[in-house]
């Protein structure tokens, strides 16, 4: 701009060059950029930085703002954002995010988005709304008919299921809805909001059709998810992820349902939804199922994620069938391994009784410490008549004890998974005692007339001296196991394997 007058005029007359220069270059540049950008869209984007003059200047032109993104733990920033939103309409607003992440606010102060923000005038093309840690007063101009994606986490919004269903009735184009009111999340905040489950079990409204819904993510008691899904008519291919923060516990948290009722609620929500695509009489369902430690949670034995998948010929076909995602937790204050083992198996048993989870499943992937218990294996395998391949990996915490759990289950119940022909162990501690447990079970199965099993051992450690694994298999499972060692496992003791992995 300072090179010559001709270039200066070109730059000054090119309005599209100026919006990115509004923030981060001082108040003088902000004023110049706002003026020279003319009618080009502006944005307010605050990511854990203080509210400054440039934000205040843009807020004076809220009618030009198409993106309002505030993520902050600063109360002053929240208040100034709220005042700016109340001062003007924002007809061009397309994306709105308010994330007020306060852990300990004196007096339980919360960001309040009043129903008069944007002067109570819905933006004409608002498509994305994401709000965290706020109170949203209804009716809200943010919940407008053009909305495509709505995520509401740890917010005080709807008092009951009627109000929630009423909101959905105003959002006919909605494709994505996420709602997190999990007890696990609420316990980690000093929020005054406490989810009243009893208010979200019954509604007097009629079901609402949401023909474009492609992703529904609910973190709440399963009974509330079941009640809500009863009033939503969504496509069979919609991906449903349900997170229940109390299912694996026998200890009531507030008014949370006991596990027996939660099992029924899982069936009435995720189970019934997926059954629309895979009715029992069609003998169709998922091709492989994984049970892992949920990556979105704090790692530990009380976090479980169950996913169902189908093999598809083309990548674009992956979104044509409903994904089964169920996340279950033991609340942090109740992670007692004994309680956990006792409660995990009945939950798994209920889920794997759904026909679409067992009639066509040929591969099972496990990396969860909960399968150290043979009861967990028995609950999953007893319905899987077509299962051929079990894949076990380490996970976090270390799930190596799941080898012994599998061995005990197969040895005690010879009718489990009668078509099982492949077991793959990946990066596990495959100690001689675990080798013996698994070998004895496979030997007993083979003697009862079941087919031999190919055992793949890939990058496992603690397998003992060279030839020891082969000797154990020969003694305890002669003819029942075909052993295949990976290049990085074959002929290596634990020290050599550790060195090989580190290289």
C-alpha positions as CSV (number, residue, x, y, z in Angstrom):
1,X,0.0,0.0,0.0
2,X,2.9,2.3,0.6
3,X,4.7,1.5,-2.7
4,X,2.9,3.9,-5.0
5,X,-0.4,5.8,-5.3
6,X,-1.7,3.6,-8.0
7,X,-1.3,0.4,-5.9
8,X,-2.6,2.2,-2.9
9,X,-5.8,3.1,-4.7
10,X,-6.2,-0.5,-6.0
11,X,-5.8,-1.9,-2.5
12,X,-8.1,0.6,-0.9
13,X,-10.7,-0.1,-3.5
14,X,-10.5,-3.9,-3.1
15,X,-12.9,-4.5,-0.2
16,X,-12.3,-8.2,0.0
17,X,-8.7,-7.6,1.2
18,X,-9.6,-5.8,4.4
19,X,-11.8,-8.1,6.6
20,X,-8.8,-10.3,7.7
21,X,-7.0,-7.1,8.8
22,X,-9.7,-6.1,11.3
23,X,-8.2,-8.1,14.2
24,X,-4.7,-8.3,15.5
25,X,-3.2,-5.1,14.1
26,X,-4.2,-2.4,16.5
27,X,-7.2,-0.1,16.8
28,X,-6.2,2.2,14.0
29,X,-5.9,-0.6,11.5
30,X,-9.1,-2.1,12.7
31,X,-11.0,1.2,12.0
32,X,-9.4,1.5,8.6
33,X,-10.1,-2.1,7.7
34,X,-13.8,-1.9,8.7
35,X,-14.2,1.3,6.6
36,X,-12.4,0.0,3.5
37,X,-14.1,-3.4,3.7
38,X,-17.3,-1.6,2.8
39,X,-20.1,-4.1,2.9
40,X,-18.0,-7.3,3.0
41,X,-18.8,-9.7,5.8
42,X,-17.0,-9.3,9.1
43,X,-16.4,-11.8,11.9
44,X,-15.8,-11.8,15.7
45,X,-13.5,-14.7,16.6
46,X,-12.2,-14.8,20.2
47,X,-10.4,-17.9,21.4
48,X,-9.4,-17.4,25.0
49,X,-8.1,-13.9,24.5
50,X,-9.4,-10.7,26.0
51,X,-12.1,-8.6,24.4
52,X,-10.3,-5.6,22.7
53,X,-11.0,-2.5,20.7
54,X,-11.2,-4.4,17.4
55,X,-14.0,-6.6,18.8
56,X,-15.9,-3.6,20.1
57,X,-15.6,-1.8,16.7
58,X,-16.8,-4.9,14.8
59,X,-19.7,-5.2,17.3
60,X,-20.8,-1.8,16.2
61,X,-21.3,-3.3,12.7
62,X,-23.1,-6.5,13.9
63,X,-25.4,-6.3,10.9
64,X,-22.4,-7.3,8.7
65,X,-21.1,-10.1,10.9
66,X,-21.5,-13.6,9.5
67,X,-19.4,-15.4,12.1
68,X,-19.6,-14.9,15.9
69,X,-17.2,-17.3,17.7
70,X,-16.4,-16.7,21.4
71,X,-14.6,-19.3,23.4
72,X,-13.5,-17.9,26.8
73,X,-13.1,-18.3,30.5
74,X,-13.1,-14.5,31.1
75,X,-16.3,-13.1,32.5
76,X,-15.7,-9.6,31.1
77,X,-15.5,-11.1,27.6
78,X,-18.8,-12.9,28.2
79,X,-20.6,-9.8,29.4
80,X,-19.3,-7.6,26.5
81,X,-20.2,-10.3,24.0
82,X,-23.7,-10.5,25.5
83,X,-24.2,-6.7,25.4
84,X,-23.0,-6.6,21.8
85,X,-25.5,-9.3,20.8
86,X,-28.4,-7.3,22.4
87,X,-27.5,-4.1,20.7
88,X,-28.3,-5.0,17.1
89,X,-29.7,-7.5,14.7
90,X,-27.4,-9.7,12.7
91,X,-29.2,-10.6,9.5
92,X,-26.0,-12.0,7.8
93,X,-25.0,-14.3,10.7
94,X,-24.3,-17.8,9.5
95,X,-22.3,-19.4,12.3
96,X,-22.7,-18.7,16.1
97,X,-20.6,-20.2,18.9
98,X,-20.5,-19.2,22.6
99,X,-18.3,-21.4,24.8
100,X,-18.2,-20.1,28.4
101,X,-16.0,-22.6,30.2
102,X,-16.1,-21.5,33.8
103,X,-15.1,-24.2,36.4
104,X,-15.7,-22.1,39.5
105,X,-17.7,-19.0,39.2
106,X,-18.4,-17.2,42.5
107,X,-22.2,-17.1,43.0
108,X,-22.8,-19.5,40.1
109,X,-22.7,-16.7,37.5
110,X,-23.4,-17.9,34.0
111,X,-23.5,-16.5,30.6
112,X,-27.1,-15.8,29.8
113,X,-28.3,-15.5,26.2
114,X,-31.5,-13.6,26.7
115,X,-34.4,-14.0,24.3
116,X,-33.8,-10.4,23.2
117,X,-30.4,-11.0,21.8
118,X,-30.1,-9.9,18.1
119,X,-33.1,-7.7,19.1
120,X,-35.2,-10.9,19.0
121,X,-34.8,-11.1,15.3
122,X,-33.6,-14.5,13.8
123,X,-30.8,-14.2,11.2
124,X,-32.2,-15.1,7.8
125,X,-29.5,-17.7,7.1
126,X,-28.1,-18.9,10.4
127,X,-26.9,-22.5,9.8
128,X,-24.6,-23.5,12.7
129,X,-25.1,-22.9,16.5
130,X,-22.9,-24.3,19.2
131,X,-23.3,-23.2,22.8
132,X,-21.5,-24.5,25.9
133,X,-22.0,-23.5,29.5
134,X,-24.7,-20.9,29.0
135,X,-28.3,-20.3,29.9
136,X,-30.5,-19.8,26.8
137,X,-33.8,-18.1,27.4
138,X,-36.7,-19.3,25.2
139,X,-37.9,-18.4,22.7
140,X,-34.4,-17.8,21.2
141,X,-33.7,-16.1,17.9
142,X,-30.8,-18.6,17.6
143,X,-33.3,-21.5,17.0
144,X,-34.4,-20.5,13.6
145,X,-35.8,-22.5,10.7
146,X,-32.6,-22.2,8.6
147,X,-30.5,-24.0,11.2
148,X,-28.6,-27.1,10.0
149,X,-26.4,-27.9,13.0
150,X,-27.2,-27.4,16.7
151,X,-25.0,-28.4,19.6
152,X,-25.9,-27.6,23.2
153,X,-23.6,-28.8,25.9
154,X,-24.0,-28.2,29.7
155,X,-26.6,-25.5,29.1
156,X,-29.8,-24.6,30.9
157,X,-32.3,-24.4,28.0
158,X,-35.3,-26.7,28.1
159,X,-37.3,-27.3,31.3
160,X,-39.0,-30.4,30.0
161,X,-39.5,-32.7,27.0
162,X,-42.4,-30.6,25.6
163,X,-40.1,-27.6,25.2
164,X,-37.4,-29.6,23.6
165,X,-39.8,-31.1,21.1
166,X,-41.2,-27.7,20.4
167,X,-37.7,-26.5,19.5
168,X,-37.3,-29.4,17.0
169,X,-40.6,-28.5,15.4
170,X,-39.1,-25.1,14.4
171,X,-36.0,-26.7,12.8
172,X,-37.1,-28.6,9.7
173,X,-33.7,-28.5,8.0
174,X,-31.7,-29.8,10.9
175,X,-29.0,-32.3,10.0
176,X,-27.0,-32.5,13.2
177,X,-28.0,-32.3,16.9
178,X,-25.7,-32.7,19.9
179,X,-26.9,-32.4,23.5
180,X,-24.6,-33.1,26.5
181,X,-26.2,-33.1,29.9
182,X,-24.3,-36.1,31.2
183,X,-23.8,-36.4,35.0
184,X,-20.1,-37.1,34.3
185,X,-19.7,-33.7,32.7
186,X,-21.9,-31.8,35.1
187,X,-19.9,-33.2,38.1
188,X,-16.8,-31.6,36.7
189,X,-18.3,-28.1,36.7
190,X,-19.6,-25.7,39.4
191,X,-22.7,-25.2,37.3
192,X,-26.1,-24.7,39.1
193,X,-27.7,-26.7,36.3
194,X,-28.7,-30.2,37.3
195,X,-30.5,-32.4,34.7
196,X,-34.0,-33.4,36.0
197,X,-34.5,-36.8,34.3
198,X,-38.1,-37.0,35.3
199,X,-39.0,-33.9,33.2
200,X,-37.7,-35.6,30.0
201,X,-39.6,-38.9,30.0
202,X,-43.1,-37.8,28.9
203,X,-44.4,-35.3,26.3
204,X,-47.8,-34.2,25.2
205,X,-46.6,-33.2,21.7
206,X,-46.9,-35.1,18.4
207,X,-43.9,-36.6,16.8
208,X,-41.8,-34.3,14.6
209,X,-40.4,-35.2,11.2
210,X,-36.7,-34.3,10.7
211,X,-36.1,-35.8,7.2
212,X,-32.6,-34.4,6.9
213,X,-31.2,-35.5,10.2
214,X,-27.9,-37.4,9.7
215,X,-26.3,-37.3,13.1
216,X,-27.9,-37.4,16.6
217,X,-25.5,-37.3,19.6
218,X,-27.1,-37.5,23.0
219,X,-25.3,-37.5,26.4
220,X,-28.0,-38.1,28.9
221,X,-29.7,-40.9,30.7
222,X,-30.8,-43.6,28.2
223,X,-34.4,-43.3,29.3
224,X,-34.4,-39.7,28.3
225,X,-32.8,-40.5,25.0
226,X,-35.5,-43.2,24.4
227,X,-38.3,-40.7,25.2
228,X,-36.9,-38.1,22.9
229,X,-36.3,-40.4,20.0
230,X,-39.9,-41.6,20.3
231,X,-40.9,-38.1,19.2
232,X,-38.4,-37.7,16.4
233,X,-39.1,-39.2,13.0
234,X,-35.5,-39.4,11.6
235,X,-34.1,-41.3,8.6
236,X,-33.1,-44.9,9.2
237,X,-29.5,-44.0,8.1
238,X,-29.1,-41.4,10.8
239,X,-26.0,-41.9,12.9
240,X,-27.0,-42.2,16.6
241,X,-24.4,-41.9,19.4
242,X,-25.7,-42.3,22.9
243,X,-23.6,-41.7,25.9
244,X,-25.0,-42.7,29.3
245,X,-22.9,-41.8,32.3
246,X,-24.4,-44.1,34.8
247,X,-25.2,-47.4,33.0
248,X,-22.3,-49.4,34.4
249,X,-23.1,-48.6,38.0
250,X,-25.5,-50.1,40.5
251,X,-25.3,-46.9,42.6
252,X,-28.0,-44.4,41.9
253,X,-26.7,-40.9,41.1
254,X,-29.6,-38.5,41.9
255,X,-32.6,-39.9,40.2
256,X,-30.8,-41.9,37.6
257,X,-32.4,-45.2,36.6
258,X,-31.0,-48.5,37.8
259,X,-29.2,-50.6,35.2
260,X,-32.2,-52.9,34.5
261,X,-34.3,-50.0,33.3
262,X,-31.3,-48.5,31.4
263,X,-31.0,-51.7,29.4
264,X,-34.6,-51.4,28.3
265,X,-34.0,-47.8,27.4
266,X,-31.0,-48.6,25.3
267,X,-33.2,-51.0,23.3
268,X,-36.0,-48.4,23.0
269,X,-33.6,-45.8,21.7
270,X,-30.6,-47.1,19.7
271,X,-31.9,-50.6,19.3
272,X,-35.3,-49.7,17.9
273,X,-33.8,-47.0,15.6
274,X,-31.3,-49.5,14.0
275,X,-33.9,-52.2,13.8
276,X,-35.8,-50.0,11.2
277,X,-32.9,-50.7,8.8
278,X,-32.2,-54.2,9.9
279,X,-35.5,-55.9,11.0
280,X,-35.0,-59.2,12.7
281,X,-36.8,-61.2,10.0
282,X,-34.3,-60.0,7.3
283,X,-31.3,-61.6,9.1
284,X,-29.2,-58.5,8.3
285,X,-26.9,-56.4,10.4
286,X,-23.3,-55.3,11.1
287,X,-20.3,-57.2,9.8
288,X,-17.9,-56.3,12.6
289,X,-18.2,-54.9,16.0
290,X,-15.7,-53.1,18.2
291,X,-15.7,-52.7,22.0
292,X,-13.0,-50.2,23.1
293,X,-12.1,-47.6,25.7
294,X,-13.9,-44.4,24.6
295,X,-11.4,-42.0,23.2
296,X,-13.6,-39.0,24.2
297,X,-13.6,-39.9,27.9
298,X,-11.0,-39.9,30.6
299,X,-9.2,-43.3,30.0
300,X,-10.1,-45.9,32.6
301,X,-12.0,-49.1,33.2
302,X,-15.3,-47.2,33.5
303,X,-15.3,-46.0,29.9
304,X,-16.7,-48.2,27.2
305,X,-17.5,-47.5,23.5
306,X,-19.5,-50.1,21.4
307,X,-19.5,-49.5,17.6
308,X,-21.2,-51.5,14.8
309,X,-19.8,-51.3,11.2
310,X,-20.7,-52.8,7.8
311,X,-18.3,-53.6,5.0
312,X,-19.0,-51.3,2.0
313,X,-17.8,-51.5,-1.6
314,X,-17.6,-47.7,-2.0
315,X,-16.5,-45.0,0.6
316,X,-19.6,-43.0,-0.2
317,X,-21.8,-45.8,0.9
318,X,-20.6,-45.5,4.5
319,X,-23.2,-43.0,5.4
320,X,-26.1,-45.0,3.9
321,X,-26.5,-47.3,7.0
322,X,-26.9,-46.3,10.6
323,X,-23.8,-46.5,12.8
324,X,-24.2,-48.0,16.2
325,X,-22.3,-45.9,18.8
326,X,-23.0,-46.5,22.4
327,X,-20.7,-45.0,25.1
328,X,-21.2,-46.2,28.7
329,X,-19.5,-45.0,31.9
330,X,-19.1,-45.7,35.5
331,X,-19.2,-42.3,37.2
332,X,-15.8,-41.2,38.4
333,X,-16.7,-41.5,42.1
334,X,-18.0,-45.0,41.6
335,X,-15.3,-46.8,39.6
336,X,-15.1,-49.9,41.7
337,X,-13.8,-52.8,39.6
338,X,-16.0,-55.3,41.4
339,X,-19.1,-53.3,40.7
340,X,-17.9,-52.7,37.2
341,X,-17.4,-56.5,36.4
342,X,-20.8,-57.4,37.9
343,X,-22.6,-54.8,35.9
344,X,-20.8,-54.9,32.5
345,X,-21.9,-58.4,31.5
346,X,-25.7,-57.8,31.8
347,X,-25.4,-54.6,29.8
348,X,-23.4,-56.4,27.0
349,X,-25.8,-59.3,27.1
350,X,-28.8,-57.0,26.4
351,X,-27.1,-55.1,23.6
352,X,-25.8,-58.3,21.8
353,X,-29.2,-59.8,21.9
354,X,-30.2,-57.3,19.2
355,X,-30.3,-59.4,16.0
356,X,-28.4,-56.8,14.0
357,X,-25.5,-57.1,16.4
358,X,-25.0,-60.9,16.0
359,X,-26.6,-62.5,13.0
360,X,-24.1,-61.3,10.4
361,X,-21.1,-60.3,12.6
362,X,-18.0,-62.2,11.6
363,X,-15.3,-60.0,13.3
364,X,-15.1,-58.8,16.9
365,X,-12.5,-56.2,18.0
366,X,-11.7,-55.7,21.7
367,X,-9.2,-53.5,23.5
368,X,-11.0,-53.1,26.8
369,X,-9.9,-54.3,30.3
370,X,-13.5,-55.2,31.1
371,X,-12.9,-58.4,29.1
372,X,-10.5,-59.7,31.7
373,X,-13.8,-61.2,33.0
374,X,-15.0,-64.4,31.2
375,X,-18.6,-63.2,32.0
376,X,-18.1,-60.3,29.5
377,X,-16.9,-62.6,26.8
378,X,-19.8,-65.0,27.4
379,X,-22.3,-62.2,27.2
380,X,-21.0,-61.1,23.8
381,X,-20.1,-64.5,22.2
382,X,-23.1,-66.6,23.1
383,X,-25.2,-65.0,20.4
384,X,-22.5,-64.8,17.7
385,X,-23.0,-68.0,15.7
386,X,-21.3,-66.5,12.6
387,X,-18.3,-65.0,14.3
388,X,-15.0,-66.1,12.7
389,X,-12.4,-63.6,13.8
390,X,-11.5,-62.1,17.2
391,X,-9.0,-59.3,17.3
392,X,-7.5,-58.3,20.7
393,X,-5.2,-55.3,21.2
394,X,-3.6,-53.7,24.2
395,X,-5.8,-50.6,24.8
396,X,-5.5,-48.3,27.8
397,X,-5.5,-49.5,30.5
398,X,-3.6,-52.6,29.3
399,X,-6.2,-55.2,28.3
400,X,-3.7,-58.1,28.1
401,X,-5.7,-60.0,30.8
402,X,-8.5,-60.2,28.2
403,X,-6.6,-63.2,26.8
404,X,-7.2,-65.2,29.9
405,X,-10.8,-64.0,30.0
406,X,-11.3,-65.3,26.5
407,X,-9.6,-68.6,27.3
408,X,-11.8,-69.2,30.4
409,X,-15.0,-68.3,28.5
410,X,-14.2,-70.6,25.5
411,X,-13.0,-73.4,27.8
412,X,-16.1,-73.3,30.1
413,X,-18.6,-72.9,27.3
414,X,-17.7,-75.0,24.3
415,X,-20.7,-73.9,22.4
416,X,-19.6,-70.3,22.2
417,X,-18.8,-68.9,18.7
418,X,-18.8,-72.4,17.0
419,X,-17.4,-70.9,13.7
420,X,-14.5,-69.2,15.3
421,X,-11.3,-69.9,13.2
422,X,-9.0,-66.9,13.8
423,X,-7.7,-65.2,16.9
424,X,-5.3,-62.2,16.5
425,X,-3.3,-60.8,19.4
426,X,-1.7,-57.4,18.8
427,X,0.8,-55.7,21.1
428,X,-0.3,-57.6,24.2
429,X,1.6,-59.1,27.0
430,X,1.3,-62.8,26.0
431,X,2.8,-64.5,29.1
432,X,3.2,-68.3,29.4
433,X,0.2,-68.5,31.9
434,X,-2.0,-66.7,29.4
435,X,-0.7,-68.9,26.6
436,X,-1.6,-72.0,28.6
437,X,-5.1,-70.7,29.4
438,X,-5.9,-70.0,25.8
439,X,-4.2,-73.2,24.5
440,X,-6.2,-75.4,26.9
441,X,-9.5,-73.9,25.9
442,X,-8.8,-74.2,22.2
443,X,-7.6,-77.8,22.7
444,X,-10.9,-78.7,24.5
445,X,-12.9,-77.0,21.7
446,X,-11.1,-79.0,19.1
447,X,-11.6,-82.3,20.9
448,X,-15.4,-81.5,21.0
449,X,-15.4,-81.4,17.2
450,X,-15.0,-77.6,16.6
451,X,-12.6,-76.5,13.8
452,X,-8.9,-75.6,14.6
453,X,-8.0,-72.0,15.1
454,X,-5.3,-69.9,13.5
455,X,-3.6,-67.8,16.1
456,X,-1.8,-64.7,14.9
457,X,0.7,-63.2,17.4
458,X,1.7,-59.7,16.3
459,X,4.3,-57.6,18.2
460,X,3.4,-59.2,21.5
461,X,5.9,-59.2,24.4
462,X,6.6,-61.4,27.4
463,X,6.2,-64.6,25.3
464,X,9.1,-66.3,27.0
465,X,12.1,-68.1,25.6
466,X,12.4,-69.1,21.9
467,X,10.2,-72.0,21.2
468,X,8.3,-71.8,24.5
469,X,5.0,-70.7,22.9
470,X,5.2,-73.5,20.3
471,X,5.8,-76.1,23.1
472,X,2.9,-74.8,25.2
473,X,0.6,-75.1,22.1
474,X,1.8,-78.5,21.3
475,X,1.3,-79.8,24.9
476,X,-2.1,-78.2,25.6
477,X,-3.7,-77.8,22.2
478,X,-2.0,-80.4,19.9
479,X,-3.6,-80.0,16.5
480,X,-6.0,-77.3,17.6
481,X,-4.0,-74.3,16.8
482,X,-2.1,-73.1,13.7
483,X,0.4,-70.5,15.0
484,X,1.5,-67.5,12.9
485,X,4.1,-65.1,14.3
486,X,4.7,-61.7,12.9
487,X,8.2,-60.9,11.8
488,X,8.7,-58.6,14.8
489,X,7.5,-61.3,17.2
490,X,9.0,-64.5,15.7
491,X,11.9,-65.9,17.8
492,X,12.2,-62.9,20.1
493,X,12.3,-62.8,23.8
494,X,10.8,-59.8,25.7
495,X,14.0,-57.7,25.7
496,X,14.6,-58.2,22.0
497,X,10.9,-57.4,21.2
498,X,11.1,-54.2,23.2
499,X,14.2,-53.2,21.5
500,X,12.7,-54.0,18.1
501,X,9.6,-51.9,18.8
502,X,11.6,-48.9,20.0
503,X,13.7,-49.0,16.8
